Amino acid sequence: MLSRLCFALVMTASLTACVTDGGPTDVKGRSLKIDDKGSFTPTESRFNTFAFLKPSSDYITDAKQRNNGQGWMETIIWDSGRSFITIEFINIAWFSDSNERRFANVDIFTKLAKKFPVSKDDFVELDVISPRTKGYFAQNDKCIVGSFTKRFKGPTPYDNDRGLPDAVVEFGTCGDKFSVSPEEFIHKIDLITEDDKKNIASAFSNVNPLPGAKKLPLTTINGSWAGLVDEFSGSVTRETAAQVEFKFSLPDESAQCTGTAVNAQKTTLTGSWELECTNGLHADGIWTNRPGQNFVASGSDTEKRRVQFELRS
């Protein structure tokens, strides 16, 4: 019998997984090993996503992996980032049941759904035994949006494998690129098969190669500090794939400030930041970086004054 080996795998929803090796971490235990794999063609995807999208060259794709591919993420965006599909998958492990409960929480889904013109009357709960799927979607005559956990792969040889989900899927669009209903997409989204590749290759045979995601480096920080300055600006440098550093000045305070923003474990879409200034000021908080959006951060200092900023290319 295989022993139980687990570590925290935090993605967009603070997910937890069981796996064999957490990879390198910083002093706070946050994983730093993110490999940017770049753009991919429809048949290079790990998933059969393009089987449910109308052939077009409008899609922008991007893939990332953690810990030598143990964690894998793919993003497809179109409509200038207003439409998206993201899938996060664990190759040899699974997410904990607490994550299923999170995605089955209507309040969690509501936060995503608010970005689209749907109402709570449009919400549909997902609670499927096979393939195991839990979450929500919403649909009206204009838009669809959804988020759910699902089991993609079959049983593993680990003795503590109880069939929990190994994938998290989020999607949203008000466009016309989906070729199936959200119910069919949710039911059939899965790991890609050879038959899927043949069908997708045929469907996209007359489509020009898809462009890759734009990889413009972050270079500037712009923000505000309530009670101190209405606006500050400075510079940004990337230290590792999972960490950026920034600096700016507060002239009225005669202070120089430096800070660090670090990805949460297993994701490039959110994380934490903190900064220190030469006059003793300290602030920290969280940041998000969704497809089609800037790197947006918010938090507060020790006096509970709000600090907000964006990192931009």
Secondary structure, DSSP 4 states (H G I P E B T S, - for coil): -PPP--B----TT---EE-S----B-TTS-B--EEEEE---GGGSSB-GGGGB---S--EEEEEEETTTTEEEEEEEETTTTEEEEEEEESS-EE-HHHHHHHT-HHHHHHHHTTTT--GGGEEEEEETTTTEEEEEEE-SS-EEEEEEE--S---S-TT------EEEEEEESSS-B-S-HHHHHHH--B--HHHHHHHHHHTTTSPPPPBPP-PPP-EEEEEETTTEEEEEEEEEEEETTEEEEEEEEGGGTEEEEEEEEEPTT-SSEEEEEEEETTS-EEEEEEE--TTS-EEEEEEETT--EEEEEEE-
